[in-house]
Amino acid sequence: EPEVTQTPSHQVTQMGQEVILRCVPISNHLYFYWYRQILGQKVEFLVSFYNNEISEKSEIFDDQFSVERPDGSNFTLKIRSTKLEDSAMYFCASSDRGISYGYTFGSGTRLTVV
Amino acid sequence: AQKITQTQPGMFVQEKEAVTLDCTYDTSDQSYGLFWYKQPSSGEMIFLIYQGSYDEQNATEGRYSLNFQKARKSANLVISASQLGDSAMYFCAMREVYGGATNKLIFGTGTLLAVQP
């Protein structure tokens, strides 16, 4: 069964450092997403990406965040200068054109900012 | 604005019993999808079941069924014959359809289910 792959599974970084979280979506999917889950809280939408551009972003997704699909397979989330409150689980997801359950999450990257 | 409400922060169920996890939603869109995800302690999000707003029959997937009551805007998850491995956090989520550019999911706050032997 096709999977969304995320690397690394865990990352510890110092406050102020840049981090890049990587994702390989399912190859025939067209929509790509990043979500965030602070420990013990609900899953929050960050950004959606379609047709090589951001289609929607939440108010969480400020200028410190950026996304890129550099080579047609990888989909990355960059946090330029991490803050303590960026510590969370970050999920990548991809979906096909339909509304149905062609919506797959990766296993997540647990980011800890110290 | 769309919203998902899960009013049960935690639930207990005896092994082999059935359990219902509540979910209500709010949307002005006529076309939408409802999802349930399971999140075990390891953290990954596991898709369980999907219900489209125009589906006339309740969705079922093995031991999971979705009790969809459109007029009440509820989409409760029923797990039959609970197993110890069902202990996890369960999230209800909704996806609206408008223009096809986003299709993001909006999540509820989750219900932590504990299955007791």
Interface residues (C-beta under 8 A of the other chain):
Chain A: Y31 Y33 Y35 Q41 K42 V43 E44 F45 S48 Y50 S55 E56 M89 F91 A93 S95 R97 I99 S100 Y101 Y103 T104 F105 G106 S107 G108 R110
Chain B: S31 Y32 G33 F35 Y37 G43 E44 M45 F47 Y50 G52 F91 A93 R95 V97 G100 A101 T102 N103 K104 L105 I106 F107 G108 T109 G110
